[in-house]
Amino acid sequence: MRTAGLVLVVGLCVAANVVFSLKICAFNVQSFGESKANNKKVMGILMKILSRCDLCLIQEVRDSKGRAMQALVKELNRFDISNSYSYVESERLGRKSYKEQYVYIYRNNVLKVKEQYQYSKLEPEGTNDTEVFSREPFIIRFHSPTTLIKDLVLIGQHTSPKTALKEMDELYIVFREIYRKWKTENVMILGDLNAACSYVTIKGWRAVRLRSDPKFVWLIGDEHDTTVREKTHCAYDRIIVRGREIISTIVPGSAQPFNFKETFHLSEEEALEVSDHFPVEVDLKPNHRYLLRNEL
């Protein structure tokens, strides 16, 4: 009987690992606004993509009226009736007239927002007092009861191509500030960092502290392609983690771009109507005890 019971528990844990691991995504939806929100075909594909994720950082939201994101989340709740989605958005960010927002869409039944922080900092005196980031990072601290790690911080960032290396290096300072502010090392940096191809150089990489410090683990490697166009092969979009606890909870092999063009049998033209980027994603291991007690 003991053996049978053990086998049952192990089997349930394996099932929980498959079904209940937490999928975190980051997706540059390329100028998402009312035009895309009103395109039924594009929205249909976005529903399929976003419903795969428990938590997704959306970038390049360009909608001054705020209607597009409301429509997206409303449609997502209709599409995936087994879950309830909420979202938290940054202010509109940008140095001049061009503005973007970061938006985190998440499932209410598995995640709760504990704190949020819109980073803003000027360069040291003597450097013209210009901002380092074109769009400052938007940072959210989540409580995640269904995973082994209960407290995690996400630093969302979309760098400017021209200053990608400089902005990536500055994210090291952002991490240090978050560590002082919230006393946690379990941090995930994610988004379109423009971290590949013509926007980076070998010499430039050496100066990026996120890259040279071995405590930061780059889950999306240089060999990955996060671009939709067949003529490009660049790992622009990345997921980087720091902290022993969060690193130990990553499901091996789960970090990868999601090729929605191939998965949904789209032509390149059809896929580009959605975005010129693929989402990147990673899974976190579940808390089997919690799931066995509350879910199974």
C-alpha positions as CSV (number, residue, x, y, z in Angstrom):
1,M,0.0,0.0,0.0
2,R,2.8,2.4,0.8
3,T,4.5,1.7,-2.5
4,A,1.2,2.3,-4.4
5,G,0.7,5.5,-2.4
6,L,4.2,6.7,-3.3
7,V,3.7,5.9,-6.9
8,L,0.4,7.9,-6.9
9,V,2.1,10.9,-5.3
10,V,5.0,10.8,-7.7
11,G,2.6,10.5,-10.6
12,L,0.6,13.5,-9.4
13,C,3.8,15.5,-9.0
14,V,4.8,14.7,-12.5
15,A,1.4,15.8,-13.8
16,A,1.6,18.9,-11.7
17,N,5.0,19.7,-13.3
18,V,3.5,19.4,-16.8
19,V,0.3,21.3,-16.1
20,F,1.1,23.8,-13.4
21,S,4.5,25.1,-14.1
22,L,4.4,28.9,-14.4
23,K,5.1,30.2,-17.9
24,I,6.6,33.7,-18.0
25,C,6.7,35.5,-21.4
26,A,8.0,38.7,-22.9
27,F,6.6,39.9,-26.2
28,N,7.3,43.1,-28.3
29,V,4.0,43.4,-30.1
30,Q,5.4,46.1,-32.4
31,S,3.3,49.3,-32.2
32,F,0.3,47.8,-30.5
33,G,-2.6,50.2,-30.6
34,E,-6.2,50.6,-31.8
35,S,-5.4,49.5,-35.4
36,K,-4.2,46.0,-34.2
37,A,-6.9,45.8,-31.5
38,N,-9.5,46.3,-34.3
39,N,-7.9,43.7,-36.5
40,K,-9.8,40.4,-35.8
41,K,-7.3,38.2,-37.4
42,V,-4.4,39.7,-35.5
43,M,-6.3,39.6,-32.3
44,G,-7.2,36.0,-32.8
45,I,-3.5,35.1,-33.1
46,L,-2.6,37.2,-30.1
47,M,-5.2,35.3,-28.0
48,K,-3.6,32.0,-28.9
49,I,-0.1,33.4,-28.0
50,L,-1.1,35.2,-24.8
51,S,-3.3,32.4,-23.4
52,R,-0.1,30.2,-23.3
53,C,1.4,32.5,-20.7
54,D,0.6,32.9,-17.0
55,L,2.4,36.2,-17.1
56,C,3.5,38.2,-20.1
57,L,5.3,41.5,-20.4
58,I,4.0,43.3,-23.5
59,Q,6.2,46.0,-25.0
60,E,5.7,48.7,-27.6
61,V,2.1,49.5,-26.5
62,R,1.4,52.8,-28.4
63,D,-2.1,53.9,-27.5
64,S,-2.6,57.3,-25.9
65,K,-6.3,56.6,-25.3
66,G,-5.7,53.4,-23.4
67,R,-8.5,51.5,-25.3
68,A,-6.3,49.0,-27.1
69,M,-5.0,47.3,-24.0
70,Q,-8.4,47.3,-22.4
71,A,-9.8,45.6,-25.5
72,L,-7.0,43.0,-25.6
73,V,-7.4,41.9,-22.0
74,K,-11.2,41.9,-22.3
75,E,-10.9,39.7,-25.4
76,L,-8.4,37.4,-23.6
77,N,-10.8,36.8,-20.7
78,R,-13.5,35.9,-23.3
79,F,-11.1,33.6,-25.2
80,D,-9.7,31.8,-22.1
81,I,-12.8,31.3,-19.9
82,S,-11.0,28.9,-17.5
83,N,-8.8,31.8,-16.3
84,S,-9.2,35.4,-15.2
85,Y,-6.6,37.9,-16.5
86,S,-5.7,41.3,-15.1
87,Y,-3.0,43.8,-16.2
88,V,-0.8,46.6,-14.8
89,E,0.7,49.2,-17.0
90,S,3.4,51.8,-16.9
91,E,3.1,55.4,-17.6
92,R,3.7,56.4,-21.2
93,L,7.5,56.6,-21.6
94,G,9.7,58.3,-24.1
95,R,12.0,61.3,-24.3
96,K,10.1,63.2,-26.9
97,S,6.8,62.8,-28.7
98,Y,7.3,59.1,-29.3
99,K,5.8,57.2,-26.3
100,E,5.4,53.6,-25.4
101,Q,4.1,51.7,-22.4
102,Y,5.0,48.4,-20.7
103,V,2.1,46.2,-19.7
104,Y,2.2,43.0,-17.6
105,I,-0.8,40.7,-18.2
106,Y,-1.2,38.0,-15.6
107,R,-3.5,35.3,-14.4
108,N,-5.2,36.2,-11.2
109,N,-5.5,32.7,-9.9
110,V,-1.7,32.1,-9.8
111,L,-0.2,35.6,-9.3
112,K,-0.7,38.7,-7.2
113,V,1.0,42.0,-7.6
114,K,2.8,43.0,-4.4
115,E,4.6,46.2,-5.5
116,Q,5.4,48.1,-8.6
117,Y,8.0,50.7,-9.3
118,Q,8.6,53.0,-12.3
119,Y,12.4,53.4,-12.4
120,S,13.7,56.9,-13.1
121,K,17.3,58.1,-12.7
122,L,19.6,60.7,-14.2
123,E,23.2,60.1,-15.2
124,P,25.9,61.4,-12.7
125,E,26.8,65.1,-12.8
126,G,29.1,66.0,-15.5
127,T,27.4,63.9,-18.2
128,N,24.9,66.5,-19.4
129,D,22.2,65.1,-17.0
130,T,20.5,63.2,-19.7
131,E,18.6,60.1,-19.0
132,V,20.3,56.7,-19.6
133,F,17.1,55.0,-20.7
134,S,14.9,56.0,-23.6
135,R,12.1,54.1,-21.8
136,E,12.9,53.5,-18.2
137,P,12.4,50.0,-16.8
138,F,9.0,49.1,-15.3
139,I,9.4,46.8,-12.3
140,I,6.8,44.5,-10.7
141,R,7.1,42.3,-7.6
142,F,4.8,39.3,-7.8
143,H,3.6,36.8,-5.2
144,S,3.5,33.3,-6.8
145,P,2.0,30.7,-4.4
146,T,1.9,27.9,-7.0
147,T,5.6,27.9,-7.7
148,L,8.6,26.9,-5.6
149,I,9.7,30.5,-5.5
150,K,7.1,32.6,-3.8
151,D,8.5,36.1,-4.4
152,L,9.9,37.3,-7.7
153,V,10.7,40.6,-9.3
154,L,10.5,41.3,-13.0
155,I,12.4,44.1,-14.6
156,G,10.8,44.9,-18.0
157,Q,12.9,46.7,-20.5
158,H,12.8,47.7,-24.1
159,T,16.1,49.4,-25.1
160,S,16.7,51.9,-27.8
161,P,18.7,50.2,-30.6
162,K,21.2,53.1,-30.7
163,T,22.0,52.8,-27.0
164,A,21.3,49.1,-26.4
165,L,24.7,48.3,-24.8
166,K,24.7,51.3,-22.6
167,E,21.1,50.6,-21.4
168,M,21.9,46.9,-20.8
169,D,24.8,47.9,-18.6
170,E,22.7,50.3,-16.7
171,L,20.3,47.5,-15.8
172,Y,23.0,46.3,-13.4
173,I,22.5,49.5,-11.4
174,V,18.7,49.0,-11.6
175,F,19.2,45.5,-10.1
176,R,21.3,46.9,-7.3
177,E,18.7,49.5,-6.5
178,I,15.9,46.9,-6.4
179,Y,18.0,44.7,-4.1
180,R,18.4,47.6,-1.7
181,K,14.7,48.6,-2.0
182,W,13.0,45.2,-1.7
183,K,15.8,43.0,-0.2
184,T,15.5,40.3,-2.8
185,E,18.0,38.8,-5.2
186,N,15.4,36.8,-7.1
187,V,15.1,39.0,-10.2
188,M,14.3,38.4,-13.8
189,I,15.2,40.9,-16.5
190,L,13.3,40.5,-19.7
191,G,12.2,42.2,-22.9
192,D,13.5,43.4,-26.2
193,L,17.0,44.4,-25.3
194,N,18.2,44.7,-28.9
195,A,21.0,42.4,-27.6
196,A,22.3,41.1,-30.9
197,C,23.5,41.6,-34.5
198,S,24.4,45.2,-35.5
199,Y,23.4,46.7,-32.1
200,V,26.2,45.0,-30.1
201,T,29.9,44.5,-30.6
202,I,32.4,42.1,-29.0
203,K,34.2,45.0,-27.3
204,G,30.9,46.5,-26.2
205,W,29.8,43.2,-24.6
206,R,32.8,43.2,-22.4
207,A,31.7,46.5,-20.8
208,V,28.2,45.2,-20.0
209,R,28.1,44.1,-16.4
210,L,25.0,42.0,-16.8
211,R,27.1,40.0,-19.3
212,S,30.4,39.8,-17.5
213,D,29.0,39.0,-14.0
214,P,28.5,35.2,-13.9
215,K,25.8,35.6,-11.3
216,F,23.5,36.8,-14.1
217,V,22.3,33.8,-16.2
218,W,21.2,34.5,-19.7
219,L,18.5,32.0,-20.5
220,I,18.0,33.1,-24.1
221,G,21.4,32.6,-25.7
222,D,23.1,34.3,-28.6
223,E,22.3,31.4,-30.8
224,H,18.5,31.9,-30.6
225,D,16.5,33.8,-33.2
226,T,13.7,36.0,-31.8
227,T,12.9,37.6,-35.2
228,V,10.0,36.8,-37.5
229,R,11.7,37.6,-40.8
230,E,13.6,34.7,-42.4
231,K,16.4,37.0,-43.6
232,T,17.4,37.8,-40.0
233,H,18.7,35.7,-37.2
234,C,19.1,37.8,-34.1
235,A,18.6,37.2,-30.4
236,Y,17.2,40.7,-29.7
237,D,14.8,39.5,-27.0
238,R,16.2,38.1,-23.8
239,I,15.4,36.6,-20.4
240,I,18.1,37.0,-17.7
241,V,17.9,35.8,-14.1
242,R,19.8,36.6,-10.9
243,G,19.4,34.8,-7.6
244,R,20.1,31.2,-6.5
245,E,16.4,30.5,-5.7
246,I,15.0,31.6,-9.0
247,I,17.7,30.0,-11.0
248,S,17.1,26.7,-9.2
249,T,13.4,26.9,-10.1
250,I,13.8,27.2,-13.9
251,V,12.4,24.2,-15.7
252,P,15.4,22.9,-17.8
253,G,15.1,23.6,-21.5
254,S,12.0,25.7,-21.1
255,A,13.6,29.0,-22.1
256,Q,13.2,29.7,-25.8
257,P,11.5,31.9,-28.4
258,F,8.0,30.9,-29.3
259,N,7.8,30.6,-33.1
260,F,4.1,31.4,-33.6
261,K,4.6,31.6,-37.4
262,E,5.5,28.0,-37.5
263,T,3.1,26.8,-34.8
264,F,0.1,28.4,-36.3
265,H,1.1,27.8,-39.9
266,L,1.3,31.4,-40.9
267,S,3.1,33.0,-43.9
268,E,5.8,35.5,-43.1
269,E,3.4,38.3,-44.2
270,E,0.7,37.1,-41.9
271,A,3.1,36.8,-38.9
272,L,4.4,40.2,-39.5
273,E,0.9,41.7,-39.2
274,V,1.2,40.5,-35.5
275,S,4.8,41.5,-34.8
276,D,8.3,41.3,-36.2
277,H,9.4,39.6,-32.9
278,F,8.7,36.2,-31.5
279,P,7.8,36.1,-27.8
280,V,10.4,34.6,-25.5
281,E,9.4,32.4,-22.6
282,V,10.5,30.4,-19.6
283,D,8.8,28.0,-17.1
284,L,9.2,28.0,-13.3
285,K,8.9,24.8,-11.4
286,P,5.6,24.3,-9.4
287,N,5.2,23.9,-5.7
288,H,3.9,20.3,-5.6
289,R,2.8,20.5,-2.0
290,Y,0.6,23.5,-2.7
291,L,-0.8,22.0,-5.8
292,L,-1.6,18.7,-4.3
293,R,-3.3,20.4,-1.4
294,N,-5.2,23.0,-3.4
295,E,-5.5,21.7,-7.0
296,L,-5.4,17.9,-7.3
